[in-house]
């Protein structure tokens, strides 16, 4: 079905579930609901950008890793890896195969930060991740192109970590959900009406008021705007992240894993090219429509740092660049998943701080279980619940890129 113009109208006046946002997280929730034989309700997905031109899903680096500091994040991404590897088998129909390019993540640390990698490694191994700790000499032996005089320790996991086609995964989940009866409309939720401590209906930009049993906030960087329409808050901001693709005059002779420098700059192979990015300074909230690329990040920060770390990168040429948005949780950089503490039929799936695509399969499964059964049955995501927002108690993730 061709993309509809903004203003497409729902076929019904009431839905059991209305999902605000139809990118990776929203479509994962929709697909898991549609596949569950215990859920027999009607689902509407409202997406304002059906081409996903500015969706975080489409503009991300589309990677997955298991190297986190919190066990719940490790387990969510372990499931994400399994889901990607077995995508066609799990999703069925004419779903495509999704190839996972397992080049791994490599975290580099100086002596005074090595303890962080050791602590995180213990968590990751306890969860079943294949992360290894490498000495400086071991890193040099595996990846001789690095300059490592300032590095004491590294963590590396070549099993289940890497790059995959997240856009194709999202589109396939969307297509299969629609085949299963989920309705998608190109529209925008501008108001969420409440009846006391319950969501009663959503109002669309085209004027329709649609009754609903449950509302799911899966609107990515616009999460706070969506929550405000229901008189609620969620500490999520749009934060810009620029990605730069460059060519190197002298080949490295091997694939570069996604390497996280102690400076926070990250870089990996991208076919014959390389993909790099960093955290902006300052890292401030941006307007929802601000996608201007900050080329100074590459020229002033990324290139000098990478040229030190990989001497071949002295001679490189920038060939492409774009900007996307993190849905950044300012409380603790961890996802907020689950119902509002007072408005129980308003469910958050927000604030992934750059990890939404890789965690979307686990989130879709978990939120669908909450809606269907009133509880998590596969993986308990309650540590990521909204209650910590109310109590201002961060559940902080240390391994943020």
C-alpha angles and dihedrals in degrees: 000000000000120000111276123225118251105280103054108153128224119250094228138043095222135042131179090222129022114191115199105210128027105206124105099312097038094046091047090054090047094049095047091049092049092051096049111096089202091062113074101163132118117258129202123190116198113200123174096194109044093175087055088221093153100024116128087232092061096043099044128104086247097224135144130207141171097206104109134131096231121068094220091060091049092051093046091054093043086059089046090056092050090048093051094045092051097031100129092044094048100041096039128186112077093329112150128240110260113212117215110208100209103203092137136221122273119199114195122202137181119227096271092054099040092098089066091059091046093051093046091046091057091053093046095049091048088057093050101260117146096228117152129199113226130194120226090260092050091052090048091051093052097039109025094175093074126096105218110169091124095044124096104170141007137193119215134178119181093172116091096344123109145067131326138168099268094171091058090047091053094047092049092051089049092050094047092046089054091048087054091055104269111143120223121194130186099231142102133248108229100169138020114204120212132203099206108297095353133081107239106176147344124233119215129215087248090061103255119134110214120195116222141182096210132015119205119199105214096146099126115210089005092061095114091050091052092047091050091058086066093044091254135120134223122177097235126130135181107250119186121236120185122204123201129199117202140175123227122217093213115049116231091220094230142044116284112223118225096282122198110203119208086250089065093250114133131199138173142168116275104189106290090344136061132240121211141171144158143196110275120242109250097026099206135161114271135201115273091245097046108113099146113141117237100217091180088072089065098041099042104031116012102044097046092047095047092045088058094045095044112025092201087066090073086089109047138134126214110232105170143003139178140169130231135172133252116213088228120200103211092195099064112332091251129119120268108218129170142035128328110259092241104021098055097182093056106088124194123214097167150115101050092157093215100327102086098105096051093042096043096097092055092043093048091051094045097047091046089054091050091052095044102038106014090241144061113264107171105036123003108236095174093114085069094053128131094250092086089060090056093049093038089233110148120218092198126204111209099191100072120151 
